[in-house]
Amino acid sequence: MTERRNEAGFSLIEVVVCVALLVVGSVFALALLPSLARASQAQLLRSAATGIARNAIERARAAAAYYPAADVADPASRATATADHAWVFAPAANYVAAVRVHRAYCGSVTATSTVSMNVGLTYDASSDTLTVAVAYPPNPCDPAAQSTVTLATGLAPASYAPQTQLPAAIADPALQ
């Protein structure tokens, strides 16, 4: 008879245990996918809400850059009228913005979803500060739960007369 020598390789039990460990690990990894998708959705909507707030502030800055037409001729009157931006902003304003997201939410089969976000603007004339708050659903499957992004900015003095044409190209200071 021939003697068995030590042969390199794996026994059947070792292979079965390895496959079982891989299956258990894969099941746990797949179980995490829905929570990772929800976290990704929440971050996507927070980013959209921040973009809406920034857009509102930039639109307000653009509106406040021009002083009232009635005060163009008289610099003293212009200085008094534009001491703050109350002539262009109401103390408070609210509107609804919508974000179209190219991703299916809540198990829907549609590839695009529209998510509504409530925007509130508050202007404080004493500090010449504009505050924008955007309420958004961090979980679009539960729109009743809301989070808020709030941005505030001080406004620069009005510098331009109405209908002023600004230069189309502004030189980059780094290139001069």
Summary of the structure (lengths in Angstrom):
residues: 176
radius of gyration: 29.7
end to end distance: 92.7
largest distance: 118.0
contacts: 402
relative contact order: 0.15
helix: 38%
strand: 23%
